[in-house]
Amino acid sequence: MSPIEIENTLKYFLQKLLPHHPISEVYDYATLPGGKLFRPGLVWSILQDLDLDQFQKSLTDKNSPHARLASAVEFHHSYTLIHDDMPCMDNDDMRRGKPSTHKAYGQWQALLAGDGLINISYQLLTHIKHQRSLELMSFFSWALGPKGLIHGQVLDLSQEMTKSFENTIRTHELKTGRLIQVAIVGSSLLTSTTEQIPFKKLWKFSRLLGINFQLLDDLSELSDEQLNEHELSVNPWLIFPEQTYRETLKNLNTFNQLAKELKLVNTNLTINAYYQKMLENFTQKQNVIENHLNKKFDLEPVILLMKSFSKI
């Protein structure tokens, strides 16, 4: 499904589920236009890989199980961004090229809009009619709750994340990886061919993708000539450079091998589209990034592993 179609489905559910009140403008502002829409894209690509017939039927049905799950995932992601930007957390003024929600509308408006998006995500799941819908709800709430995504945010804001490299990886797994796992594993639960790929392999695939996603994002943050104080204090490429470099190479290689084995063609295309955007940044800013790393590490192996993914 294209980003435009995903965004149209988000608009459909916002119109359907929000109150007829000026506050709805805050929800729209925080959610639209969508960013990369990477996570809902994964929901659809997994369905396309595992059950093409169901995928084709779902494309024209905005109330299909996968349309609801993809939208729930993106609404949940939007809530985390609203809250993450607020002064009590990361205190960011900008998001997706425009003022962050609390800057545009005020703190209480942003806080409540984030709370509303959490509830909308669960509301969408309650209307999914599928034999494994209860299993999906259980997984969704566990992965994104106080033992999952929220705990990742706790580790970040409490600065426990930077106390060890192991804590950093754990934070990435929870704060970033769990929502990506919900998109992939959750989508597989709603297909009619759920036993096609062993759960453990799909779990490992989605876990590695989530961690790699954040490690590469951390690396891309070093493309700016001047780094702010926050970046200098939390970026693992600066705090644990050798461990982060080795872990990234190891994880990218393991992920490539697993992707070859699983043969999720459409999902790999979705991931590769993200890789290509990151590669453009890495190749254009390679010298800047390597300077921040004091020229200790050659980015070429990372770049080559990412490029090799396109051949899978």
C-alpha positions in Angstrom: 0.0 0.0 0.0 1.3 3.4 -0.9 2.1 6.2 1.7 -0.8 8.2 0.2 -3.3 5.4 0.7 -2.0 4.8 4.3 -2.4 8.5 5.0 -5.9 8.5 3.6 -6.8 5.7 5.9 -5.4 7.7 8.9 -7.6 10.6 7.9 -10.6 8.4 7.6 -10.2 7.1 11.2 -9.4 10.5 12.6 -12.7 11.9 11.1 -14.6 8.9 12.4 -13.2 8.7 15.9 -12.5 12.3 17.0 -15.0 14.7 18.5 -16.6 17.5 16.6 -14.5 20.1 18.5 -11.6 22.4 17.8 -9.3 20.1 19.7 -9.5 17.7 16.7 -7.2 20.1 14.9 -4.4 19.2 17.4 -4.8 15.5 16.6 -4.6 16.2 12.9 -1.6 18.4 13.3 0.3 15.8 15.3 -0.5 13.0 12.9 -0.6 14.5 9.4 1.1 14.7 7.1 2.7 11.4 8.1 6.4 11.0 8.3 8.1 8.0 6.7 5.1 5.8 7.6 7.6 3.0 7.9 5.7 1.1 10.6 2.3 0.9 8.9 4.1 0.1 5.7 5.5 -3.0 7.4 2.0 -4.0 8.5 0.9 -4.1 4.8 4.1 -5.6 3.4 4.0 -8.5 5.8 0.4 -9.2 4.8 1.3 -9.0 1.1 4.2 -11.5 1.7 2.2 -14.0 3.7 -1.3 -13.8 2.2 -1.6 -12.1 -1.2 -5.3 -12.8 -1.5 -6.1 -11.2 1.8 -3.9 -8.3 1.0 -5.7 -7.6 -2.3 -9.1 -7.8 -0.5 -8.0 -5.5 2.3 -6.7 -2.8 -0.1 -10.2 -1.5 -0.7 -11.6 -2.0 2.8 -10.6 0.8 5.3 -12.1 -1.3 8.0 -10.2 -4.4 7.4 -8.1 -5.9 10.2 -4.8 -4.8 8.7 -6.1 -1.3 7.9 -7.0 -1.0 11.6 -3.7 -2.4 12.8 -1.6 -0.2 10.5 -3.5 2.9 11.7 -3.3 1.9 15.3 0.5 1.5 15.0 0.9 4.9 13.4 -1.5 6.6 15.9 0.5 5.0 18.8 3.7 6.2 17.2 2.4 9.8 16.9 1.4 9.8 20.5 5.0 8.9 21.5 6.4 11.7 19.4 4.1 14.3 21.0 5.0 13.2 24.5 8.7 12.8 23.6 8.9 16.4 22.4 7.4 18.0 25.5 9.5 20.0 28.0 9.4 17.4 30.7 11.0 14.9 28.3 13.3 15.8 25.4 12.0 19.4 25.0 12.2 19.5 21.2 10.8 22.6 19.4 10.6 21.0 16.0 9.1 17.8 14.6 9.0 16.7 10.9 10.0 20.2 9.7 7.3 22.1 11.7 6.9 23.3 15.3 6.3 20.3 17.7 2.7 20.0 18.9 3.1 21.6 22.3 4.9 24.6 20.6 2.1 25.0 18.1 -0.9 24.5 20.4 0.3 24.5 24.1 1.3 21.8 26.6 -2.0 20.6 27.9 -3.4 20.4 24.4 -0.5 18.3 23.3 -0.6 16.1 26.3 -4.3 15.3 25.9 -3.9 14.8 22.2 -1.2 12.2 22.9 -3.5 10.5 25.5 -6.3 10.5 22.9 -4.2 8.9 20.3 -3.2 6.1 22.7 -6.9 5.4 23.3 -7.7 5.5 19.6 -5.0 2.9 18.8 -6.6 0.5 21.3 -10.2 1.4 20.1 -9.2 0.4 16.6 -8.0 -3.0 17.8 -11.2 -3.7 19.7 -13.1 -3.7 16.4 -10.9 -6.3 14.7 -12.8 -9.4 14.0 -10.3 -12.3 13.8 -9.7 -15.5 15.6 -6.4 -14.2 17.0 -7.6 -10.6 17.8 -7.4 -11.2 21.6 -3.8 -12.5 21.1 -3.0 -9.4 19.1 -4.4 -7.1 21.8 -2.4 -8.9 24.4 0.8 -8.6 22.4 0.1 -4.9 21.5 -0.5 -3.9 25.2 2.5 -5.9 26.5 5.0 -4.6 23.8 3.9 -1.0 24.1 3.1 -0.9 27.8 5.1 -0.4 31.1 7.3 -3.4 30.3 7.9 -2.5 26.7 8.0 0.9 24.9 7.2 2.9 28.0 10.0 1.3 29.9 12.4 2.1 27.1 11.4 5.8 27.6 12.1 5.4 31.3 15.6 4.0 30.7 16.2 7.0 28.3 14.9 9.8 30.5 16.4 8.4 33.7 19.8 8.3 31.9 20.2 4.6 32.7 20.5 4.1 29.0 24.0 5.7 28.9 25.4 3.9 31.9 26.3 0.9 29.8 26.2 -0.3 26.2 23.9 -3.1 27.2 21.5 -0.6 28.6 21.7 1.4 25.3 20.8 -1.7 23.3 18.0 -2.6 25.7 16.6 0.9 25.4 16.6 0.8 21.6 15.0 -2.6 21.7 12.1 -1.4 23.9 11.7 2.3 22.9 12.1 1.8 19.1 12.1 -1.9 18.4 8.8 -2.9 20.1 6.6 -0.8 17.9 8.3 -2.2 14.8 7.8 -5.7 16.2 4.1 -5.0 16.8 3.8 -4.0 13.1 5.5 -7.1 11.8 4.5 -9.8 14.3 1.0 -8.3 14.8 0.4 -8.3 11.1 1.4 -11.9 10.8 -1.1 -12.8 13.5 -3.9 -11.4 11.4 -3.1 -13.4 8.3 -4.7 -16.7 7.4 -1.3 -18.3 7.0 0.2 -17.6 10.5 2.2 -20.8 10.6 4.0 -20.0 7.3 7.0 -18.6 9.2 8.1 -19.8 12.6 7.3 -17.2 15.3 10.8 -17.2 16.7 12.3 -16.3 13.3 9.8 -13.5 12.7 10.4 -12.3 16.3 14.2 -12.2 15.7 13.8 -10.6 12.3 11.7 -7.8 13.8 13.8 -7.3 16.9 17.0 -6.9 14.8 15.3 -4.5 12.5 14.2 -2.3 15.4 17.6 -2.2 17.0 19.3 -1.6 13.6 16.8 1.1 12.8 17.7 3.1 15.9 21.5 2.5 15.6 21.4 3.8 12.0 19.3 6.7 13.1 21.8 7.5 15.8 24.5 7.4 13.2 22.6 9.8 10.9 22.4 12.3 13.7 26.2 12.8 13.4 25.7 14.3 9.9 25.3 17.8 11.3 28.5 19.8 11.5 27.6 21.1 15.0 26.1 18.7 17.5 23.9 19.9 20.3 24.5 19.1 23.9 21.8 16.5 24.1 23.3 14.6 21.2 26.7 14.7 22.7 25.4 13.2 25.9 23.3 10.4 24.6 24.5 9.2 21.1 26.0 5.7 21.5 28.3 6.3 18.6 30.0 8.9 20.7 29.7 7.3 24.2 30.4 3.7 23.2 32.0 4.0 19.8 33.8 0.7 19.4 30.9 -1.4 20.8 28.3 0.5 18.7 30.4 0.1 15.6 30.9 -3.7 16.1 27.3 -4.3 17.1 26.0 -2.4 14.1 28.1 -4.5 11.7 27.2 -7.7 13.4 23.5 -6.9 13.5 23.3 -5.8 9.9 25.1 -8.9 8.7 22.8 -11.2 10.8 19.8 -9.4 9.6 20.8 -9.7 6.0 21.3 -13.5 6.4 17.9 -13.9 8.1 16.2 -11.8 5.4 17.6 -14.1 2.8 16.2 -17.1 4.6 12.7 -15.7 5.2 12.3 -14.3 1.7 9.8 -11.6 2.6 10.1 -9.9 -0.7 7.7 -6.9 -0.2 8.8 -6.4 3.4 12.4 -6.3 2.2 11.4 -3.6 -0.4 9.9 -1.5 2.4 13.1 -1.8 4.5 15.3 -1.1 1.5 13.4 2.1 0.7 14.3 3.3 4.3 17.9 2.1 3.8 18.2 4.1 0.6 17.2 7.3 2.3 19.8 6.7 5.1 22.5 5.7 2.6 22.0 9.0 0.7 22.7 10.8 4.0 25.7 8.6 4.9 27.4 8.9 1.6 26.9 12.7 1.3 28.0 13.3 4.9 30.5 10.5 5.3 33.4 12.8 6.1 31.4 14.8 8.6 30.2 11.7 10.4 33.7 10.2 10.5 35.1 13.4 11.8 32.7 13.2 14.8 34.0 9.7 15.3 37.6 11.1 15.3 38.4 9.2 12.1 38.6 6.0 14.2 36.0 4.1 12.2 35.5 3.6 8.5 31.8 3.8 7.5 32.3 1.9 4.3 31.6 -1.6 5.8 28.3 -0.2 7.2 27.4 1.3 3.9 28.3 -1.9 2.0 26.1 -4.1 4.3 23.2 -1.7 3.8 23.7 -1.7 0.0 23.9 -5.5 -0.1 20.4 -5.7 1.4 19.0 -4.4 -1.9 20.3 -7.6 -3.6 18.4 -10.0 -1.3 
